[in-house]
Amino acid sequence: MVSFRAPRRVADLSIDVDTQRIQDALETLRRRGRATGRDRIRRLRIYLLLAVQAGVAAALAWTIAHEVLGNPEPVFAPASAVALIAASVGQRLRRTVELMAGVVIGIAVGDVLIELIGTGPWQTGLIVSLAIIVAILLKGSGSLMTQAGGTAVLIASLSPSVRNLEVPRFIDATVGALVGMVVVLLLLPLNPLRLVERRASPTLDLLANQLAAAATALRAREGPRAERTLGRLNGADPALGHLSEAVQGAKEVVTLSPVRWRRRQTLAQYSDGVEHMERAFRDSRGMVRRIATMIREDESVPVGLPTALDRLGEAVRMLHREFLDGKEPERARVKALQAVGSAGAACAEGLGFHGTVVAAQIRTIAHDLLRATGLDRADARRLVRTEFRQAQRATA
């Protein structure tokens, strides 16, 4: 006897759809929670030493100003030390100069105007405005203007009740800045390579991953995936900025900190390559945009074209790894040239207009990566041209 299953009711189907949506939403929240947790741990690893540096510098500055110099209320010394530590890595020397200059401007403007117009609410406002104007005329940054204005406020506000404030203020600020420099350069200097690695790894991983994603989109002819890849690359400017800041900060450390001088050569190699890696990153945007157009126009996709993209991504990963290991980036060069060879083979098989442009952009990115490995312009160009032509001839 044959039995028939009763059709499911529309209400049951609706419940199943709603349940699936809830499950998808919960899974999305879980993924975001894990990503947020990883980001917080990464930020903690990056800034933990800065927090320790700030605490040590504040304690030392207060002790020196209070116990050695005899200031009963050395508020400005630890404040200056913490301000210096909090400055962006790579800008601490400039921040020290700005700190001192701001103190001098604030004291000078405050002293002159207090003698002329006295103290009070409107006098304080005028003193602060003029101190900031002087900082602007000296082409000072926001830090210099803030320091000049803050010092002027203190001079104008505290002078009636606290006499001879100017010299202790300047001495405390000087002590704090000097102590901060000693802490960050001698006592607890950052590891320059670790600083660069933690900033560079997410950026270069992003580039490598998106090159792989573009290869997948091209193989599957998925235009929306290519558009999403382009969006991720376009949103990477903050990451590129962080990479540049990290390199500048690492340069400052290896230049001024005797403890880190032995890292100079390794960092110099990495620093020279960062400019070209950033150029490769930006060139990749134009390439992925052209890939999306290529898919939309339904042009032919020889197997060598997505293979070239995969090899470019591998070259980026190898270049980063070999730099941090202090090795000559030979494997990265090989992968970059293999990408050029795959693009040449794809051209020999036949490409449309947009595909031909993509192949040319692959050559440009490979050239950028070869320059990042330390090759000069002439050698990089010669290797790319030779590999491309050989692959074309071998395929034809």
BELHU-V519285 format. One record per residue. N is the residue number from 1. RES is the residue in one letter. SS is DSSP state (H for helix, E for strand, C for the rest). Layout:
N|RES|SS, N|RES|SS
This chain:
1|M|C, 2|V|C, 3|S|C, 4|F|C, 5|R|C, 6|A|C, 7|P|C, 8|R|C, 9|R|C, 10|V|H, 11|A|H, 12|D|H, 13|L|H, 14|S|H, 15|I|H, 16|D|H, 17|V|H, 18|D|H, 19|T|H, 20|Q|H, 21|R|H, 22|I|H, 23|Q|H, 24|D|H, 25|A|H, 26|L|H, 27|E|H, 28|T|H, 29|L|H, 30|R|H, 31|R|H, 32|R|H, 33|G|H, 34|R|H, 35|A|H, 36|T|H, 37|G|H, 38|R|H, 39|D|H, 40|R|H, 41|I|H, 42|R|H, 43|R|H, 44|L|H, 45|R|H, 46|I|H, 47|Y|H, 48|L|H, 49|L|H, 50|L|H, 51|A|H, 52|V|H, 53|Q|H, 54|A|H, 55|G|H, 56|V|H, 57|A|H, 58|A|H, 59|A|H, 60|L|H, 61|A|H, 62|W|H, 63|T|H, 64|I|H, 65|A|H, 66|H|H, 67|E|H, 68|V|H, 69|L|C, 70|G|C, 71|N|C, 72|P|C, 73|E|C, 74|P|C, 75|V|H, 76|F|H, 77|A|H, 78|P|H, 79|A|H, 80|S|H, 81|A|H, 82|V|H, 83|A|H, 84|L|H, 85|I|H, 86|A|H, 87|A|C, 88|S|C, 89|V|C, 90|G|C, 91|Q|C, 92|R|H, 93|L|H, 94|R|H, 95|R|H, 96|T|H, 97|V|H, 98|E|H, 99|L|H, 100|M|H, 101|A|H, 102|G|H, 103|V|H, 104|V|H, 105|I|H, 106|G|H, 107|I|H, 108|A|H, 109|V|H, 110|G|H, 111|D|H, 112|V|H, 113|L|H, 114|I|H, 115|E|H, 116|L|H, 117|I|H, 118|G|C, 119|T|C, 120|G|C, 121|P|H, 122|W|H, 123|Q|H, 124|T|H, 125|G|H, 126|L|H, 127|I|H, 128|V|H, 129|S|H, 130|L|H, 131|A|H, 132|I|H, 133|I|H, 134|V|H, 135|A|H, 136|I|H, 137|L|H, 138|L|C, 139|K|C, 140|G|C, 141|S|C, 142|G|H, 143|S|H, 144|L|H, 145|M|H, 146|T|H, 147|Q|H, 148|A|H, 149|G|H, 150|G|H, 151|T|H, 152|A|H, 153|V|H, 154|L|H, 155|I|H, 156|A|H, 157|S|H, 158|L|H, 159|S|C, 160|P|C, 161|S|C, 162|V|C, 163|R|C, 164|N|C, 165|L|H, 166|E|H, 167|V|H, 168|P|H, 169|R|H, 170|F|H, 171|I|H, 172|D|H, 173|A|H, 174|T|H, 175|V|H, 176|G|H, 177|A|H, 178|L|H, 179|V|H, 180|G|H, 181|M|H, 182|V|H, 183|V|H, 184|V|H, 185|L|H, 186|L|H, 187|L|H, 188|L|C, 189|P|C, 190|L|C, 191|N|C, 192|P|H, 193|L|H, 194|R|H, 195|L|H, 196|V|H, 197|E|H, 198|R|H, 199|R|H, 200|A|H, 201|S|H, 202|P|H, 203|T|H, 204|L|H, 205|D|H, 206|L|H, 207|L|H, 208|A|H, 209|N|H, 210|Q|H, 211|L|H, 212|A|H, 213|A|H, 214|A|H, 215|A|H, 216|T|H, 217|A|H, 218|L|H, 219|R|H, 220|A|H, 221|R|C, 222|E|C, 223|G|H, 224|P|H, 225|R|H, 226|A|H, 227|E|H, 228|R|H, 229|T|H, 230|L|H, 231|G|H, 232|R|H, 233|L|H, 234|N|H, 235|G|C, 236|A|C, 237|D|H, 238|P|H, 239|A|H, 240|L|H, 241|G|H, 242|H|H, 243|L|H, 244|S|H, 245|E|H, 246|A|H, 247|V|H, 248|Q|H, 249|G|H, 250|A|H, 251|K|H, 252|E|H, 253|V|H, 254|V|H, 255|T|H, 256|L|H, 257|S|C, 258|P|H, 259|V|H, 260|R|H, 261|W|H, 262|R|H, 263|R|H, 264|R|H, 265|Q|H, 266|T|H, 267|L|H, 268|A|H, 269|Q|H, 270|Y|H, 271|S|H, 272|D|H, 273|G|H, 274|V|H, 275|E|H, 276|H|H, 277|M|H, 278|E|H, 279|R|H, 280|A|H, 281|F|H, 282|R|H, 283|D|H, 284|S|H, 285|R|H, 286|G|H, 287|M|H, 288|V|H, 289|R|H, 290|R|H, 291|I|H, 292|A|H, 293|T|H, 294|M|H, 295|I|H, 296|R|H, 297|E|C, 298|D|C, 299|E|C, 300|S|C, 301|V|C, 302|P|C, 303|V|H, 304|G|H, 305|L|H, 306|P|H, 307|T|H, 308|A|H, 309|L|H, 310|D|H, 311|R|H, 312|L|H, 313|G|H, 314|E|H, 315|A|H, 316|V|H, 317|R|H, 318|M|H, 319|L|H, 320|H|H, 321|R|H, 322|E|H, 323|F|H, 324|L|H, 325|D|C, 326|G|C, 327|K|C, 328|E|C, 329|P|C, 330|E|H, 331|R|H, 332|A|H, 333|R|H, 334|V|H, 335|K|H, 336|A|H, 337|L|H, 338|Q|H, 339|A|H, 340|V|H, 341|G|H, 342|S|H, 343|A|H, 344|G|H, 345|A|H, 346|A|H, 347|C|H, 348|A|H, 349|E|H, 350|G|C, 351|L|C, 352|G|C, 353|F|H, 354|H|H, 355|G|H, 356|T|H, 357|V|H, 358|V|H, 359|A|H, 360|A|H, 361|Q|H, 362|I|H, 363|R|H, 364|T|H, 365|I|H, 366|A|H, 367|H|H, 368|D|H, 369|L|H, 370|L|H, 371|R|H, 372|A|H, 373|T|C, 374|G|C, 375|L|C, 376|D|C, 377|R|H, 378|A|H, 379|D|H, 380|A|H, 381|R|H, 382|R|H, 383|L|H, 384|V|H, 385|R|H, 386|T|H, 387|E|H, 388|F|H, 389|R|H, 390|Q|H, 391|A|H, 392|Q|H, 393|R|H, 394|A|H, 395|T|H, 396|A|C
